[in-house]
Amino acid sequence: MAGKILVVGATGNVGAPLVAELVAKGEKVKAATREGKPVKGAESVAFDLSKPGTYEKALEGVDRMYLLVPAGHVDVINLTKPLIAAAAARKIKVVLQTAWGVDADDNIPFRQVELALIKSGTPYAIVRPNWFADNFHNYWGHGVKAGVIAVPAAEGKSAFIDVRDIAASAATLLTTTTHDGKAYNLTGPQALSYAEAADIISKGIGKKVEYLPIDDATFVKNLTSAGVPADYANFLAMIFHPVREGWTAAVTADVKTLTGKEPRSLATYVKDNAKALS
């Protein structure tokens, strides 16, 4: 009899639709959040990645786990290694979410988390999503509502991916063994500049949204003024460098490979999230 699936960050951008996908598939899910919030269809458990004392209860009865390298942290290696070790000791399969392009250099912290998992000896699979379409109503939501998306992307393009497609891809990896030991680079169906994205959003919500390209220093200043810690603001600025260089413009078929469906377009994302964007 299959064990339970632990979803870390179960109420997050990817975690919430992932729990729903797994429950719909008939899986027994443990939904891990810091407060142990109730999650429909799942068993809730209080869990804090930075507190190994919370691991035992969360991992009890679990044979598969979804783990994303969390946002908002610079030292992701030391943050995630204890949980990877705990999973490996129990031979729990780990589906790890990192980020697009981290395999370009083994010195990249997210890549070092991948390598720690690979070397752990436990079954695994990895997803590396491109930039989230959902950033437009999360990270950049305030700007979108004010009519301006101000980021240091220059004219660079990204193949924005809907979090629902990330969740569906992760669900496949968690419920099959076909893709074990592999990594998948997830994208939306089309690479778009932020100006093109702003135009699609404008048409979708019936309100003008413009793209304002800014430099890194202005971007960091805007974030820190809004309360974002300086080290993380600088990290966010740094990850726009690949966008400006054109490295995030590639489109893959990996979502269809894993889900059997084409990934959602940005226009579909806008239509389905018009209320949050307006």
N, C-alpha and C positions, 0 to 999 in steps of 0.2 A: 504493500500500500504506500502510495506516494506521501511524502511528508508535506509540511507547510512551506509556503514561500514568504520570506521576510522582505517587505518593501521598505527600505530606509527612505525617510522623507516622504511618507505616504500621502501627505496633503500638499505636496509641492507641485510645480508646473508639470513635471512628467509623472511623478508618483501618483497623483490623483487619478489621471486617466489610466495609468497602468493597473492600479488596484481594480478599477472598474472592468478593464479588459480581462484580468485574471479571474475575477469573480464570475464574469459572464461565461468563462470557459469551464467553470465548475471547480476551480482550484480553491484550496484552503489557504487563505492569506492572513499573515500577521502584518498589521499596519503600524509601522514604527514612527512615532513622533516624540518630540521632547516631553510633551505633556501627556502623552497617551490618549490623544483625542479620539473620540468615537468616529469610526469610518464605516460607512454603510457596506454591509456584506462581509466585513473583515473582523478579525480579532485584533483589538487595539493593544499596543504595548508601549510603555514609556521607555525611550531609548535616547541616549546622547552619545554621539560618536566620540566626543572628547572625554567620556567617562566610562572606561572599561568595566566598571562595576555594574553597568546596566546591560552588558552583553549577554550574560548567562541566561537571564529570563527571556530576552529577545530571541536568542538562538535555539531555545528549547523546542524540540519537535520539528526543527527546520532542516530541509535538505537542499533548498535553493534560496538565493538571496540576490536582490537587486540593490546595487550600491552606486550612487553617483558621487563623483568627486565634488564636494560641496562648494558653492559660490561663497564669497565673503571671507575666504581664508587664503593666506599666502603660503603657509607651511603645510601643504596638503599631504606631504609624504608622511610626516610623523603623526598626522591626524588620522590617516587611514590604515597605516600599517598594522596597528594592534588588532583591528577588526579583521583584516585579511588573514592575519596569523590565526585568530580564533576560528575563522571559517575553515581554514586549511586543516587545523587540528581535528575538526569534525568532518572533514571531506564534504563540506557544503559547496555546491556549485555557486559561483559568483558571476553574475552578469554585471559588468562594470561599465558605467557611462563616464567617458572623459570628454574630449572635445576634438573637433576637426583639426587635423594637421599636427597633432602632438607627436606623432611617430616620425616627424622630420628630424628630430634631434633627441637622443637619449638623455640629454641634460635637462630637458624640459620637465618641470616637476610633475605634470600630469602623466607624462610618459614614464617617469620613474615609478609612479603608482601602478601603471600597467605592468611594468617589468617586475615589480614586487609580487603582483598577482600571478604572473606567468611562472615565476620562479618558486612560488609557494607549493606547487604540485597539486593544488586542488583543481577540479574541473572549472572551466571558465569560458566566457565569451565577452567580447568588448564591442561597445557601440561608441562611435565618435561623431556626434551630430554637428552639422554646420550651425550657423547662427540661427537662433530660434525666431520664427515669425512672431511668437508670443511676446518677444521683447518689446514690440511696439505698444502693447497695452500694459506691460509690466515696467521694465527699466525705463523706457522712453515714453511711458504713458502720459506723464505730466506735460511733456513737450508736445505730444500729439494733440492733446486736448487744448493746448495753447496755440496750436497751429504751426509749430516749428519743431523739426527734428534736428537737433544740433549735436553732431558727432564728428570725430576726426577721421572719417572714412574716405575723404577726397572723392574721386570718381570710381573707387573700387566697388566691385560687385560681390554679392554673396548669394548662394543658393539657399535662401531662407527655408527652414523646415518647421512644419506645424508640430507642436509637442505631441499631438495625438498620433502622429506617424512614428515618432520616437517610441512612444508607449507601446504601440502595436508591434513594432520591431522587437522591443525588449520582451514582450509577452511571448513571442515566438521562440526566442532564445531560452526563456525560462521554462517552456513547456515541451521542448524537443531536445534531442541530443545531437541532431544532424550537424549543427553549427559549432559544436564545442571546439575550443582551441582556435577560434577564428575571430577576426576583428572586422567590423563593418563600418564604412564611412557613409553616414546618412545625410542626404540632402533633399531639398525640395526639387520640383521639376524644372526650375529655371533660375539662372543667375540674374540678379537685379541690382542696380545701383540704388543708393538711398533716395536719390531724386526720383527714380522710377517707382520705388516702393511708396514714396510720399504721394505720387500721382495716383497709384492704385488705391491707397487709403482714402485720398480725397474723393475719388469717384464712388468708393464704397460707402462712405458715411455722409456724403453730400455736404462736406465742409472742406474748405481749402486747408491743406497741410503742406508746408514747404520744407525743403531740406536746406539746412544751413551748414556747410562744411566749416569746421573750426579746427584750430591747431590743438595739439596735445595739452599745452599749458592751460588754455582756456577751458578745455574739457575737464581737466583735473580741478581747476578752480571752481567750476560749476558744481562738480560732485562734492567737493569738500565743503562748499558753502551750504549744500543740502544735508550735510551730516555724515557723508561717507568718509571712513578713515583714509588718511592720505596714502598709506601703503597700498590699500586696495584700489583707490582711485587711480594710482599710477599703474597698477596691474591692468585695470580695465583699459587705460589709454594704450598700454603696450600691445594689447591683443588686437588693436585696430591696425597695427603695422601690417599683418598678413592681408588684411582687407585692401589696404592701399596698394599693396604689391600684386594684387590679383590672385592670391593663393586660395581664396575662399570662393572663387567663381566656378570651380569645377562642379559638374553634375554627375551623380552616380545612379545606378539602377538598384542600389542595395536595399532601399525600402521595398521595392517590388519583389526583389529576391526573397526577402524575409516575410512579407505579408501577402504577396500575391496581388497587391493593389498598387496603382500609381500613387505617388505622394500628392497631398493636397497642394493646390496652388496658393500663392499669397492672396489672390482675389477671394478664394474660398475661405481662407482664414479670416479675412476682413469681413466678409458677409456674416460669418458665424460669430464674430466677436464685435460687431458694429456698436453694440451698446457700451461695451467696455472702452472702445476707442473714441466714442463721441464725447 
